[in-house]
Amino acid sequence: MVITFNELRRIKDKLPSGSSQRIADELGIDVETVRNYFGGKHYDAKGNVGIHVEQGPDGGVVTLDDTTILDAAMRILNRQ
């Protein structure tokens, strides 16, 4: 999936407090991996986040290898 970096950040910013931990718990992954997926820079995270960023307009383009974390975030947003 391809999305702009700014759109990915907008999705993250709409999530309620504690959502990164909630997603991590649901998926059985480290919370730092979730934070990195949404643009964080926590290099000591235990998992590869599977995103590739190309600089450009609107924050650049992000290619997501796996949308599992994004799908979990969208489920949380859809429940609100």
N, C-alpha and C positions, 0 to 999 in steps of 0.2 A: 504494500500500500504506500502511496505517496501523499504527503500532507505538508503544508507549510509549517515551519518551526513555530511561527506565531500562533497558528491555529491549534497546534498541539499544546502550547502554553495556555491558550485561552480555555481549552478543555480542562487542563490541570487546575487553573485558577478558579473554575466554577465548582470544583469538587469541595464538599464540606470538609472541615477539619478532621484529621485522622484517617482520611481516605487512603493515603499511601500505605499506612500500616494495615488497614482493612484489606486492600488489594493484595498486599504481600502475604497476609495470613491465609486468604482465600486460595491463592495460587501456590503457597508453600515455598515462597522465595524471600530473599532478603529485602528489607524495606529500602535499602540504598539502591538496589537494582530498579525498583519502581521509580524512585526519585530521579535516577539517571535517565530512565526512559523518557521522562518529561523534561529533560534538559539539564538536570543536575550534573555536577562535576565531582561526584563522590568516587574517586578512583580506587578506593579500598573495598568497593563493593565485591561481593563474592560471585556475581553472575554477569554474563555478557548481556547487554541490553538489546542488542540487535537493531540499532538505529544507525543510519548513515546520513550525515548532514552535508549538504552542499550550500555554500554561501550564495546569497542572491536576495532579490526583493522579498519583502514580508518575512524577513528573518531567515530566508533560505528555504530549501526544499529538504524534507526529511523522508528517507525511504525506510519503512518499517519492515524488517524481516518477518516479524511475528506480531500479530495484532492482539494477542491474548490480554496483555495489560490494558491496552486501549479499550478492548471490549468490556473488561471488568469495570473500567472507569465509566464507560457509557451506560452500563447497567445501573450504576450508582446514580448517575445524573437522571436517568429515565424514571427512577423511583421517587425522585424529589417532586 
